[in-house]
Amino acid sequence: MADFFSVQDISLCLGGRQILDHVSFSVDTPGRVIGLLGPNGGGKTTLLRAICGELPHDGHVFLEGAELAGLRSKELARRVSYIPQQSGISISMSAIDVVLMGFYPKLKLLSQPSADMRAAALRALEQVGMAGLADRDYLTLSGGEKQLVILARTLVEDTKLLLFDEPDSSLDLGNKYRMVRMIMELVHGRPGKAGLICLHDPVLALACCDTLMLLKDGRLICTLQPKTDSVHDMEKAFSEIYGAVRLVAVADPEISNHKRLILLPLL
Ligand SMILES: Nc1ncnc2c1ncn2[C@@H]1O[C@H](COP(=O)(O)OP(=O)(O)OP(=O)(O)O)[C@@H](O)[C@H]1O
């Protein structure tokens, strides 16, 4: 059977420099959250932009057997959400109208979101803790509030492949974990979805992702399975990116007999 999602041999040059170098990976079944980690400039954002078709590239991306490059833009938007670090929204509109944008790929030309869609948008804002700001001008929100509103938009988009670029970058520690946990619950809780998330915090990634991929100099150097890989192997892999590190297991205060891994740089 075909993989749920696969990236085959993506290479890409920008400004005469090779930014992605034959990147391939696959996710055989839905329900997986993959964390993409790597040094600054390693190619993470470029990879997400190539996958969602924003950047021309060599290679192929398949989702449920369909090559994404062959889809019309509206069809692509129904299947794939790409959430960049900055939303790109620069005109005044309410937070709830931003969330309603998530329904646009499902609307017929010139039709307006229905009352049910408005109710669903409000529920999504409630889910991310932003219902109280539904009528506020999106442009006046803080960076972290904007990220939560964009997560609410992603909830209503209800696509199969979610590509998040540092969704936690403006968030405080509590909201960082809440954000990635909500992404995890979305992917695990609704059938037929997978998530690929660029993160800079390996401890957050270890806590919330099913699989980790390490990207350096445009090459996928390692894929880790935090639940089953040995601490020694993971330390070795992380050291390729961060220099010497130690992984320390601490008791999980939420789940008895469970340990969480903390990564300490040996600087
Ligand atoms: N339009 C462009 N022209 C030339 N080089 C580019 C262009 N866009 C990105 N790059 C380069 O591609 C490399 C990868 O950039 P990318 O943004 O994908 O890295 P990243 O892993 O997401 O980094 P960070 O963690 O800092 O966000 C960088 O060296 C960057 O300078």
The ligand as an SDF file (V2000), in Angstrom:
LIG
                    3D

 31 33  0  0  0  0  0  0  0  0999 V2000
   15.5980   33.6160   -1.5570 N   0  0  0  0  0  0  0  0  0  0  0  0
   16.7550   33.1290   -1.1160 C   0  0  0  0  0  0  0  0  0  0  0  0
   17.9110   33.3520   -1.8060 N   0  0  0  0  0  0  0  0  0  0  0  0
   19.0820   32.8440   -1.3580 C   0  0  0  0  0  0  0  0  0  0  0  0
   19.2180   32.0940   -0.2380 N   0  0  0  0  0  0  0  0  0  0  0  0
   18.1080   31.8640    0.4710 C   0  0  0  0  0  0  0  0  0  0  0  0
   16.8160   32.3540    0.0860 C   0  0  0  0  0  0  0  0  0  0  0  0
   15.9180   31.9520    0.9930 N   0  0  0  0  0  0  0  0  0  0  0  0
   16.5990   31.2380    1.9300 C   0  0  0  0  0  0  0  0  0  0  0  0
   17.9130   31.1940    1.6060 N   0  0  0  0  0  0  0  0  0  0  0  0
   18.9590   30.5020    2.3660 C   0  0  0  0  0  0  0  0  0  0  0  0
   18.5910   29.1530    2.4920 O   0  0  0  0  0  0  0  0  0  0  0  0
   19.1200   28.6140    3.7080 C   0  0  0  0  0  0  0  0  0  0  0  0
   18.0230   27.8640    4.4270 C   0  0  0  0  0  0  0  0  0  0  0  0
   17.0650   28.8010    4.8850 O   0  0  0  0  0  0  0  0  0  0  0  0
   15.8060   28.3360    5.7320 P   0  0  0  0  0  0  0  0  0  0  0  0
   15.0150   29.5530    6.0290 O   0  0  0  0  0  0  0  0  0  0  0  0
   15.1480   27.2260    5.0180 O   0  0  0  0  0  0  0  0  0  0  0  0
   16.5200   27.7680    7.0260 O   0  0  0  0  0  0  0  0  0  0  0  0
   15.8760   27.3310    8.4200 P   0  0  0  0  0  0  0  0  0  0  0  0
   16.4290   25.9910    8.7300 O   0  0  0  0  0  0  0  0  0  0  0  0
   14.3930   27.4620    8.3720 O   0  0  0  0  0  0  0  0  0  0  0  0
   16.5090   28.4070    9.3660 O   0  0  0  0  0  0  0  0  0  0  0  0
   16.0000   29.0720   10.7610 P   0  0  0  0  0  0  0  0  0  0  0  0
   16.0650   27.9800   11.7830 O   0  0  0  0  0  0  0  0  0  0  0  0
   17.0310   30.1140   10.9920 O   0  0  0  0  0  0  0  0  0  0  0  0
   14.6210   29.6190   10.5490 O   0  0  0  0  0  0  0  0  0  0  0  0
   19.6930   29.7990    4.4850 C   0  0  0  0  0  0  0  0  0  0  0  0
   21.1010   29.7860    4.3690 O   0  0  0  0  0  0  0  0  0  0  0  0
   19.0950   31.0000    3.7910 C   0  0  0  0  0  0  0  0  0  0  0  0
   19.9690   32.1180    3.8660 O   0  0  0  0  0  0  0  0  0  0  0  0
  1  2  1  0
  2  3  1  0
  2  7  2  0
  3  4  2  0
  4  5  1  0
  5  6  2  0
  6  7  1  0
  6 10  1  0
  7  8  1  0
  8  9  2  0
  9 10  1  0
 10 11  1  0
 11 12  1  0
 11 30  1  0
 12 13  1  0
 13 14  1  0
 13 28  1  0
 14 15  1  0
 15 16  1  0
 16 17  2  0
 16 18  1  0
 16 19  1  0
 19 20  1  0
 20 21  2  0
 20 22  1  0
 20 23  1  0
 23 24  1  0
 24 25  2  0
 24 26  1  0
 24 27  1  0
 28 29  1  0
 28 30  1  0
 30 31  1  0
M  END
$$$$
